[in-house]
Amino acid sequence: MLSSTLWEFDSNRDHRDWNGWIKGTSTPAAASGSRIEAEAEWLAGVAPPVPLVATVHTQSWDGQTDTGDFPVSPGLGTLSVVADPLAPDLIAGNGVDLLRLTLVAHGQPVSVSSLRVQISGTAPANASSRLQLTDGTNVLAVVAPTSRDVTFSFAPIQVGIGGSTTLFVVGDFASSSGETFGVRLPSSQPFGIGAGVVSLHENPGARLLGYLGIPPSAPRVDGAFSEWTALSPDASNDVGPRPNPNIDLGGYAAQRSGALTFLYTDVTGRILRGTPAPELPQPVPPRSQGPADTDRDGVPDSVDPFPLDFNNDGVPDAQTNGDYDGDGILDYGYTGGTDLWLNTTIPNTFPAPYAGRPVSVYIGPDNRPPVLGEDVIRIFLDLDNSSFSGYSIGGIGADRLVEIHGKDDAVTQSGLLAFSGSFPGQWDWTPLSPVTVALGYHAVELSVPLDASKMYVESGDFWGSVDSTTVVRAFAPLTSSFKVSSANAPLAVPWQQAGPQSTSTLVDPNSNAATTKYNQQRKVVRAGTGAGSTPCDATNSAGCWYTVLYDQLAEEATTAPSTETITLGTKVSGTFPTGISSEDGVYVQYHESTGTSEAAIAYRSTTGTNTVSSPKTRSWDGSSWGAEGEESTAGSPIRAVRVAPSPMSSSWRIIVPSSSMGCSRPTRPVTSRIGPIRTALGDRSNTWTTLEGPMCNTRRLTLPRRRGATPSG
């Protein structure tokens, strides 16, 4: 075991961001043969408000990974749930099977008394007049849906260890609107259980959604995919350099309907699954990590009387409500925390050499870029059927690009982009709008408001593996767009991204006015329940997925600034105003002054409350010295003061007084050999340092010299 680190997650960062792990500290761990154990003492003795859940993820030196089948919790059972979607292609009549759930308990029996499901699809929630939860024989609960969140409450069911319990969700339907309908488990808290944790797994199934009564006569983005019957196939198991079924393209197609082009692609695994632990294999540490120090106070746990308590006041860090050093400021990493430093002094009762040591530990943000581990799908579109225009890839000249990012089976970013490069190999794209997206287990479908003649599809993951619809497998990694812009590069677009997005459909033609009912703010329209309403109009959102409304502010002519006034600071480089008159990468650089103080001095004087026992300071503002300030007492008379700038902040100064107490001359010089020195004559003479007084810190350098020789170097 070379290293073992306990991390805390920064609540200020995206919950998918692997770089959200901060405040790393060494913690005990051991390995033997095929087994490993680790300790998280920071949690000891704490009764958490929610169950403590642990899961395991492993990674080898060559990037192979595995994840535990289900999480565990100390002293509690785990309810493992496998969901199988059963929705038929056409949904009609009563008692239609929609979802099967298989429940298995691990560790301890688990009692279940409620179930929450979510209605998905384009149909309103009340398209089903009744949803029932059954065990295959008996009806456990009945609900008439009024919203997309549906909760079944029933008499407790005891799920025993090793056995399994099967539940079904069935519905009654009278609608034949052709809209889509289905039910699935939410990603969090689907079951009401007495004590324990829940693990969810969704099998692919034939489909997640079915059509109410009849299938649509024209293609549309609804997540049911029945209109995609003629696909262009792509070879399977051709992902490189490392296999990944979640980006292994299986088929793709396009259809034209009115002013829109509808696009489809699928994979052999789970689309937009992403990478759960996106961290590349690390090199072997050159040496062992050293002793564990759980509370980060610099005192090893083995000799620390309070190994879980940073400020050693007897209250473990986990019980301080996020204020480890007890300074009354919430620590960074907790929601709303602003304290970037942990500060304390080791008590004098601690063993040497730790007693009395001051300790400061930085716990603030480290500004590392986000690492989300997303999967990315890129669909390149040729609008003019010419390979001499647009971005050259896959044998086409791509004039438009649809890029979709996702993780955990959900879209995180999407966009339609136009090629704006000056030559076919330049990766330069201008964002146009978000896109309407619908996901299934394997597939994604979307629409764009243009007429495309050819399409080319690529997929990529965090590890750098790619797949494409090229006919020559060996060419895919060499010509892939992911060599130019990896899957880890975020999609830079000017609109809000959170979940599936709609196209830029104009809702309010007056939204470019200076004053509008939208007030130039982003609006999110959630899926509505108004039956029969026109989707995505100005007053309702029935049938919408998630739509971001944003104002179409009128573009203004570029006007360069005409006056430059520097109040504090100086110009470093660049030409005003031409350096900032247009968005061309040219800039003007300034150095900002953070205050009016240009110099500072510290000195010894007999003035002030503590006279010669406190250093005095003054600041220079460029024309005169400010009033004298008295710093903290040194505890005894001082004989000299030194001031230096702080490396932490340009507005801080470090003041070091030298006390005259205890300065004594030893009875004989203390000499240490510090190495050879070369003279001008080229010979090497030994150099010695003589220390005249350990408290006075005066040094004398004695050099043996030849006649006529001059020391140098």
JOPECOR-V607088 format. One record per residue. N is the residue number from 0. PSI is psi in degrees with one decimal (* if undefined). BURIAL is + if it has 16 or more other ideal C-beta (glycine too) atoms within 10 Angstrom, else -. Layout:
[[N PSI BURIAL] [N PSI BURIAL]]
This chain:
[[0 114.0 -] [1 -30.7 -] [2 151.2 -] [3 121.0 +] [4 134.5 -] [5 126.4 +] [6 157.8 -] [7 149.9 +] [8 136.6 -] [9 112.1 +] [10 -10.0 -] [11 -9.1 -] [12 164.1 +] [13 135.6 -] [14 -13.9 -] [15 -5.5 +] [16 113.3 +] [17 -28.4 +] [18 7.6 +] [19 -7.9 +] [20 121.6 +] [21 179.2 +] [22 42.0 +] [23 137.8 -] [24 148.4 +] [25 144.9 +] [26 152.5 +] [27 142.0 +] [28 157.3 +] [29 152.0 -] [30 146.1 -] [31 123.1 -] [32 -123.3 -] [33 9.4 -] [34 152.7 -] [35 146.3 -] [36 148.1 -] [37 165.3 -] [38 137.9 +] [39 73.3 -] [40 -20.5 +] [41 -22.7 +] [42 -4.5 -] [43 139.6 -] [44 8.5 -] [45 130.9 -] [46 97.5 -] [47 149.7 -] [48 -24.4 -] [49 157.8 -] [50 142.2 +] [51 125.9 +] [52 134.2 -] [53 138.6 -] [54 164.9 -] [55 135.8 -] [56 132.8 -] [57 153.6 -] [58 136.5 -] [59 172.9 -] [60 -27.7 -] [61 15.2 -] [62 2.9 -] [63 141.2 -] [64 161.2 -] [65 154.6 -] [66 143.0 -] [67 146.5 -] [68 -29.1 -] [69 155.3 +] [70 166.0 +] [71 163.5 +] [72 132.4 +] [73 122.7 -] [74 1.9 -] [75 158.7 +] [76 160.3 +] [77 127.3 +] [78 107.7 +] [79 124.0 +] [80 126.6 +] [81 122.2 +] [82 129.8 +] [83 111.2 +] [84 136.1 +] [85 4.6 +] [86 129.9 +] [87 169.5 -] [88 -43.5 -] [89 124.9 +] [90 121.0 +] [91 146.3 -] [92 -165.2 -] [93 156.6 -] [94 34.8 -] [95 124.0 +] [96 129.3 -] [97 -33.8 +] [98 137.2 +] [99 135.0 +] [100 127.5 +] [101 119.8 -] [102 130.0 +] [103 135.7 +] [104 142.0 +] [105 141.2 +] [106 -59.2 +] [107 156.2 -] [108 150.5 +] [109 135.7 +] [110 129.5 +] [111 131.4 +] [112 -2.8 -] [113 159.9 +] [114 134.1 +] [115 129.2 +] [116 163.3 +] [117 135.3 +] [118 129.6 +] [119 168.5 +] [120 -179.0 +] [121 -14.3 +] [122 150.9 +] [123 160.3 +] [124 -37.2 +] [125 11.1 -] [126 -24.4 +] [127 121.5 +] [128 -22.4 -] [129 133.7 -] [130 135.9 +] [131 145.2 +] [132 123.6 +] [133 164.8 +] [134 17.8 -] [135 -21.5 -] [136 -48.5 -] [137 145.3 -] [138 121.4 -] [139 -33.8 +] [140 152.4 +] [141 135.2 -] [142 137.6 +] [143 107.4 -] [144 134.9 +] [145 -10.7 -] [146 174.0 -] [147 -14.3 +] [148 121.2 -] [149 127.1 +] [150 126.6 -] [151 127.3 +] [152 137.8 -] [153 169.1 +] [154 141.1 -] [155 138.1 -] [156 127.2 +] [157 117.6 -] [158 114.2 +] [159 161.8 -] [160 131.7 -] [161 -32.9 -] [162 179.2 -] [163 149.7 -] [164 133.4 +] [165 131.0 -] [166 152.4 +] [167 143.2 +] [168 121.1 +] [169 154.5 +] [170 158.4 +] [171 134.7 -] [172 141.5 +] [173 -13.8 -] [174 146.0 +] [175 42.7 -] [176 -15.9 +] [177 0.7 +] [178 166.2 +] [179 149.7 +] [180 142.9 +] [181 167.6 +] [182 148.5 +] [183 165.8 +] [184 141.1 +] [185 161.9 -] [186 -15.4 -] [187 140.9 -] [188 55.0 -] [189 -24.6 +] [190 142.9 +] [191 109.3 +] [192 149.8 +] [193 -51.2 -] [194 123.7 -] [195 -178.4 +] [196 161.0 +] [197 134.4 +] [198 129.3 +] [199 139.8 +] [200 130.4 -] [201 122.6 +] [202 158.0 -] [203 -51.5 -] [204 170.2 +] [205 -38.4 -] [206 156.9 +] [207 -26.8 +] [208 150.5 +] [209 164.6 +] [210 138.3 +] [211 104.6 +] [212 -60.7 +] [213 151.2 -] [214 160.2 -] [215 152.0 -] [216 -15.9 -] [217 156.5 -] [218 147.5 +] [219 160.4 +] [220 98.3 +] [221 -4.6 +] [222 5.5 +] [223 -30.0 +] [224 10.5 +] [225 -21.3 +] [226 -8.5 +] [227 80.8 +] [228 -17.3 -] [229 92.9 -] [230 147.1 -] [231 121.7 -] [232 153.5 -] [233 143.3 +] [234 142.7 -] [235 163.2 -] [236 37.3 -] [237 22.0 +] [238 136.9 +] [239 157.1 +] [240 -13.8 -] [241 141.7 -] [242 146.5 -] [243 102.7 +] [244 -20.7 -] [245 -12.1 +] [246 11.5 +] [247 100.8 +] [248 134.2 +] [249 -44.0 +] [250 163.3 +] [251 157.0 +] [252 166.1 +] [253 146.5 +] [254 145.8 +] [255 133.6 -] [256 112.0 -] [257 -129.3 -] [258 4.8 -] [259 149.1 +] [260 126.0 +] [261 136.4 +] [262 147.8 +] [263 142.5 +] [264 153.3 +] [265 167.3 +] [266 166.4 +] [267 -17.8 +] [268 -135.2 +] [269 119.0 +] [270 139.2 +] [271 41.7 +] [272 -39.0 +] [273 -179.0 +] [274 119.2 +] [275 -36.7 -] [276 82.2 -] [277 79.2 +] [278 127.5 -] [279 152.0 -] [280 135.9 -] [281 150.1 -] [282 154.2 -] [283 128.4 -] [284 142.6 -] [285 -22.3 -] [286 170.2 -] [287 151.5 -] [288 -25.9 -] [289 179.4 -] [290 150.9 -] [291 141.9 +] [292 80.1 +] [293 -39.8 +] [294 1.3 +] [295 24.4 +] [296 6.1 +] [297 -2.5 +] [298 119.1 +] [299 144.0 -] [300 -31.8 +] [301 -22.9 -] [302 3.5 -] [303 116.6 +] [304 -24.7 -] [305 74.7 +] [306 -13.0 +] [307 17.1 +] [308 104.5 +] [309 -49.8 +] [310 6.9 +] [311 41.8 +] [312 7.6 -] [313 -6.4 -] [314 113.9 +] [315 147.4 +] [316 -37.3 +] [317 -11.7 +] [318 14.2 -] [319 2.7 +] [320 36.1 -] [321 16.6 +] [322 79.1 +] [323 -35.8 +] [324 3.4 +] [325 30.2 +] [326 6.4 -] [327 4.6 -] [328 128.5 -] [329 132.3 +] [330 145.9 +] [331 144.8 +] [332 -30.4 +] [333 154.7 +] [334 119.3 -] [335 1.9 -] [336 136.6 +] [337 -4.6 -] [338 112.8 +] [339 -9.2 -] [340 138.2 -] [341 123.9 +] [342 134.9 -] [343 171.8 +] [344 128.4 -] [345 129.6 +] [346 150.8 -] [347 -14.2 -] [348 -8.2 -] [349 157.8 +] [350 155.7 -] [351 149.9 -] [352 18.5 -] [353 -26.5 +] [354 131.7 -] [355 -2.3 -] [356 134.2 -] [357 141.5 -] [358 129.4 +] [359 125.9 -] [360 124.4 +] [361 128.6 -] [362 11.3 +] [363 -174.6 +] [364 146.3 -] [365 0.9 -] [366 23.8 -] [367 143.7 -] [368 152.9 -] [369 142.2 -] [370 103.1 +] [371 -21.6 +] [372 40.1 +] [373 154.7 +] [374 149.2 +] [375 136.4 +] [376 130.2 +] [377 125.6 +] [378 112.2 +] [379 135.2 +] [380 132.3 +] [381 121.1 +] [382 -28.5 +] [383 8.8 -] [384 34.4 -] [385 127.5 -] [386 -2.7 +] [387 -5.4 -] [388 155.8 -] [389 -172.1 +] [390 127.9 +] [391 113.9 +] [392 139.5 +] [393 24.4 +] [394 5.2 -] [395 163.9 +] [396 100.0 +] [397 114.9 +] [398 -23.1 +] [399 154.7 +] [400 128.4 +] [401 120.4 +] [402 129.3 +] [403 124.5 +] [404 145.9 +] [405 160.5 +] [406 151.6 +] [407 39.5 -] [408 29.0 +] [409 149.0 -] [410 131.1 +] [411 -31.7 +] [412 147.4 +] [413 152.6 +] [414 148.1 +] [415 126.0 +] [416 148.8 +] [417 138.5 +] [418 129.7 +] [419 18.6 -] [420 160.2 -] [421 -10.2 -] [422 160.0 -] [423 -21.7 -] [424 5.4 -] [425 123.9 -] [426 90.2 -] [427 115.8 -] [428 143.7 +] [429 124.0 -] [430 136.4 +] [431 -49.9 +] [432 162.9 +] [433 173.3 +] [434 152.0 +] [435 123.7 +] [436 139.9 +] [437 135.7 +] [438 145.8 +] [439 -162.8 +] [440 -48.5 +] [441 -24.3 +] [442 163.2 +] [443 141.0 +] [444 153.0 +] [445 170.4 +] [446 151.0 +] [447 144.9 +] [448 67.4 +] [449 170.3 +] [450 109.3 -] [451 140.5 +] [452 -28.9 -] [453 154.7 +] [454 151.7 +] [455 131.9 +] [456 138.2 +] [457 152.4 +] [458 149.6 +] [459 162.4 +] [460 -179.2 +] [461 -35.1 +] [462 -7.0 +] [463 5.1 +] [464 147.3 +] [465 158.8 +] [466 154.9 +] [467 169.6 +] [468 20.0 +] [469 149.6 +] [470 -14.3 -] [471 105.7 -] [472 -39.9 -] [473 -23.4 -] [474 -19.6 -] [475 -53.6 +] [476 -27.6 +] [477 -34.3 -] [478 4.9 +] [479 144.5 +] [480 -19.3 +] [481 -12.7 +] [482 -25.9 -] [483 -43.1 -] [484 105.7 +] [485 167.7 -] [486 -15.7 +] [487 -6.4 +] [488 124.5 -] [489 155.0 -] [490 113.8 +] [491 104.4 -] [492 154.1 +] [493 11.0 -] [494 160.3 +] [495 136.8 -] [496 117.4 +] [497 93.4 -] [498 -178.0 +] [499 141.7 +] [500 156.7 +] [501 166.8 +] [502 169.4 +] [503 73.0 +] [504 123.2 -] [505 117.3 -] [506 -46.4 +] [507 108.0 -] [508 -14.2 -] [509 9.8 -] [510 1.2 +] [511 6.7 -] [512 158.2 -] [513 -34.3 -] [514 124.1 -] [515 161.2 -] [516 -15.3 -] [517 -17.2 +] [518 34.3 -] [519 37.7 -] [520 154.6 -] [521 137.2 -] [522 140.6 -] [523 122.0 -] [524 115.1 +] [525 164.2 -] [526 126.0 +] [527 180.0 +] [528 12.3 +] [529 102.0 -] [530 134.3 -] [531 -2.0 -] [532 151.3 +] [533 126.9 -] [534 139.6 +] [535 41.8 +] [536 -169.9 -] [537 -14.6 -] [538 -13.6 -] [539 172.3 -] [540 25.9 +] [541 132.8 +] [542 -4.8 +] [543 156.7 +] [544 -99.5 +] [545 127.1 +] [546 129.3 +] [547 119.8 +] [548 129.7 +] [549 151.6 +] [550 142.9 +] [551 75.4 -] [552 136.6 -] [553 136.2 -] [554 143.4 -] [555 151.0 -] [556 145.3 -] [557 124.4 -] [558 118.1 -] [559 146.5 -] [560 151.9 -] [561 -15.6 -] [562 137.1 -] [563 120.0 -] [564 119.4 -] [565 107.7 -] [566 -51.5 -] [567 131.1 -] [568 -172.0 -] [569 158.6 -] [570 134.3 -] [571 -46.9 -] [572 168.2 -] [573 166.1 -] [574 126.3 -] [575 136.4 +] [576 1.3 -] [577 -25.4 -] [578 -16.8 +] [579 20.2 +] [580 -17.9 -] [581 162.3 -] [582 80.0 -] [583 13.2 -] [584 -7.9 -] [585 144.7 -] [586 164.8 -] [587 133.0 -] [588 132.5 -] [589 154.1 +] [590 116.8 -] [591 136.5 -] [592 131.2 -] [593 0.7 -] [594 -178.0 -] [595 -7.8 -] [596 121.0 -] [597 -16.5 -] [598 161.0 -] [599 151.2 +] [600 143.3 -] [601 141.8 +] [602 169.5 -] [603 134.5 +] [604 167.4 -] [605 5.3 -] [606 175.1 -] [607 178.7 +] [608 -42.1 -] [609 6.7 +] [610 -124.2 -] [611 -0.7 +] [612 -6.9 +] [613 135.0 +] [614 150.6 +] [615 150.3 +] [616 152.1 +] [617 153.0 -] [618 145.9 +] [619 126.0 -] [620 11.0 -] [621 -18.8 -] [622 -26.1 -] [623 161.1 -] [624 141.1 -] [625 -177.5 -] [626 153.7 -] [627 137.4 -] [628 144.5 -] [629 123.2 -] [630 -179.9 -] [631 151.7 -] [632 144.1 -] [633 -7.1 +] [634 -11.6 -] [635 164.5 -] [636 140.8 -] [637 154.6 +] [638 -17.7 -] [639 157.7 -] [640 137.7 +] [641 138.1 -] [642 140.4 -] [643 151.5 -] [644 147.5 -] [645 138.0 -] [646 -11.5 -] [647 -32.0 -] [648 138.7 -] [649 -15.1 -] [650 2.5 -] [651 152.8 -] [652 145.8 +] [653 123.3 -] [654 124.0 -] [655 109.9 -] [656 150.0 +] [657 118.2 -] [658 146.6 -] [659 -5.0 +] [660 136.0 -] [661 7.3 -] [662 112.6 -] [663 154.6 -] [664 126.2 -] [665 163.4 -] [666 -27.3 -] [667 151.7 -] [668 146.8 -] [669 116.6 -] [670 139.1 -] [671 141.7 -] [672 129.1 -] [673 8.1 -] [674 173.9 -] [675 161.1 -] [676 144.1 +] [677 131.8 -] [678 176.1 +] [679 -21.3 -] [680 -3.6 -] [681 -4.1 -] [682 162.8 -] [683 119.6 -] [684 150.6 +] [685 140.8 -] [686 139.0 -] [687 144.5 +] [688 131.3 -] [689 120.6 -] [690 114.4 -] [691 -25.0 -] [692 120.8 -] [693 -27.2 -] [694 -30.4 -] [695 -20.2 -] [696 40.0 -] [697 139.1 -] [698 147.7 -] [699 129.3 -] [700 120.6 -] [701 122.8 -] [702 126.1 -] [703 133.5 -] [704 144.6 -] [705 160.7 -] [706 127.0 -] [707 -3.6 -] [708 141.5 -] [709 121.5 -] [710 148.7 -] [711 165.2 -] [712 * -]]
